[in-house]
Amino acid sequence: MKSFYWLIQGDCLEVLQSFKNESIDMILTDPPWNVGSKVYGSRKDSMSMEDYAIWLEQILYQCYRVLKQSRSLLIESSHKNLPLILDIGREFFIYQQPIVLYCTNGIGRRSLVGWNCCSIVIWFTKGKAKVFKHFKDLISWSISNKAQEWSHPSPKSVSAYTTLIKMFSKETEVILDPFIGSGTTMLACQESGRSCIGIEINPEYCEIVKKRCFGRQFLDREVEYYFTREGEKIDGLHY
């Protein structure tokens, strides 16, 4: 078995337009929430809601185009953006159901009710739904006390993302994350024997991804690592 891990630094909307139709087995991502935060280093997090909706529609169209038939798109969403993502997503995809990610030992984020200790993953499909391994629709995870050698304002759970990947893909398949951030999706793909293409506009986060993910070796498969910038291609990878 052989896997590859390809990190692309660039604007995902521009990068995705260069991908071939129906070349991706699954998409798992957490796009900017447009909450006005400057820590993400992207103007995509401080747009008007009208501009954000237009931009998100363009992204989801490209996701639809590159995703194979009968395969899944999973989007982690803030509670605020949930209605918007549902409305735009249903222009292209079939909405299936929400999946809840529950942190059992975290303080959580400040919210109207007090603190949010869970997040929502919206499950869409392109055509008929296909599930490869069944789990509950509530996925629990806990924050490790081990000191991390990386920094990101909104880190995700590798164990939770690994479960999602096992639910909606098979080993050796290719998972795409257009907003790879600090590399959680890529790590989850490595833990589950899938290949991964990650796109990230922020060069600082690209360095974090390379530090966390690149160079790892596995006893059960050969692995290859690639890093390119927007517009660059790699011989042998046809996406």
N, C-alpha and C positions, 0 to 999 in steps of 0.2 A: 504494500500500500504506500502511496505517495501523496503528500499534501504540500500546498504552497500558501504563503502568507505575503500578500502584496499590499503595501501601504502607499497611498497616492496623496501627495500634498497638493491641494488645490481646492477650488470652488466646486462643490459636488454637482451643481447644476451644469457647469461646463464639462466636467469630467464625464458625467453620466450620458451626455449627448453623444459621446464618442463610443459608447458601448453598443454591442450588437443586440438586436431584438431577441428576447427570450433566451438569454445566455446565463441567467442566474437561477439557482435552485431555491433560495430563500432570502428574504431581506428582514433584518432585525436592526432597529435603529431608535435613537432618541434625539429627534431634531431640536434645535433651539426653541425655547418656550416663549421667546419674545417678552421677557419680563423686565427689560430695560437694564439688565446687568451689564457692566463693563468688563467683568472678570473673564468673560469668554473670548474676548478679543475679536468680536465679529459684529458688524453692523446689523446682521440678521437677527440680533437679539434686542434691537431697539427701533423697530419699524412701527409705522401706524398699523392698526389692525387690518385696514384695507390692503396695504402693501404686503403685509405678512400673509394674508389669505391668497393673494395673487401668486406670491413666491411659493407658498406651500402647494398650491395647485400645480405649478410647473414641476416641482419636485416629485409629487405623487404621480403625475403623468409619466415622467421618466422612469419611475419605479415600476409602473405598470408595463411599460414598454419592454424593459429588460428582464422582467420576471417571467419564468416559464409558466405554461398553462397548468392549472390545478395546483398551484403552489401558493405559499403564504407570505404575506407582509405583516410584520408585527411592529407596532409603533408605541413606544412608551410615551405617555402624554401627561401633562399637568391637568389638574381638575378644571382649571380655567379654560384650557384649549380643547377639552374633550368634545364639546358640541361642534366646534369648527372642524376638527380632524374627522369626525364622523360624517359631517356634511360633505366635505370635499372628497374624502376617501370613497364614499359611495358613488361619486361620479364615475369612478373607474373600477372599483373592486366590489366584491360581495362582502358585506359586513357579517361576521360570524358571531363573535361574543367578546366580552372583556375578560382578561385574566388579571388577577390581583397579585402583586408582589408585596409581601408583608415582611417588614423588618421587625424581628422579635425583641431586639435588645437596644434599639436606637432611640434617641430622644425624639427624632422626627423634625419635620419642618413646621414653622409657625403657620397656622391657618385660622380660618374664621371660627372653627369649633375648638381650637386650642392647638393641637399638634397632629400633623399627618404622619403616620408610621407606615403608610402603604402608598403604592403608586399603581396606576392603571396601564396595562398593555392592551392595545386594541388589536384584535385579530381580524385581518382582512384576507380574502383569497381571490386569486384570479381564476375564475371558474369554479369547478367543483372542489369542495374542501377535501384535503388529504392530511390525515394524522398518522404518524409513523409509530409513536409510542404514547400511550395515554397516561396522563397525570391528573391531579386535581386542578381546578381552576383557581386555587389559592396556593401560591408558591411561597413558602416561608424561607427566610434566610437571616443570618445574624452577622453583625459587624465584628470582624476580627480585632483583637487587642494588639496584634502584632504591628509594629511600626512599619509604615509603608515608605518606600523610597521614591514616591511619586506624588504629584500634587495636581488635583483637578477640583473645581468648585462643586461638581455634581457627579461623583463617582458612582458606578453601578455595581451590582452584585454579580461576580463571576459565576457563582453557583446557581443563581436564579436564571441567568442567561444561558448557562449550560443546559438546564432543564428545558427551556424554551426551544433551544436548538435541537435537542433530542426528540422533542415532540413533533417538529415540523420538517425534519430533514433526515437524510441517511448519511452514514459514514462515506467519506470521500467526496461528498457533494460540496458545492461552493456557496458560501454565505456572504452576502454583501451588507456592509454597514456604511451608508453615505455620510454619517456623522460619527466617526469612530472615537472621537474624544481622547480619552486616556488609554483606550485599547481593550476595554472589557470584552467586547464581542470577539475580538481576535483571540484573547486568552481562552474564552469559552469554547471557541472552535478548536483550539489546540487540545483542550481537555477532552473533547468529544470526538476527535478524529476527523474533523471537517477542514476544508480549505477556507480561506477568508480573504476578501478584498475590502480594505478599509480606506475611506476618503476623509481627509481632515484638512481644513483650511488654515489652521493655526500651526505655524512651524514649531512652537514650543511644545504643543501637545504631540506633534509628530515625534519629537525627540523622546517624549515620555513613552509613546507606543514602542519605539525601537528599544528602549531600555527595558521595558517590561516583557516584550514578546520576542524580539529577534535573538537568534542564536541558540534557542532552546532545541534540544535533541530528544528523540523519543525512541524507545526500544522497538515499538510495533510498526514503525513506518519511517520512510525517508521524508525529509522536509527541505523546502527551499524558501528563501526569504528575498523579497524584492522591495526596493524603495525607489519611487520615481516622483517626478513633479508633473503637474498638469501638462498634458500634451505629449509626454514621453511614453513610448511603448516598449514592451519586452518581447523579444523573439520567443515564440512557443506558447505565449498566453494570448488566446484569441477571444477577447472580450470587447 
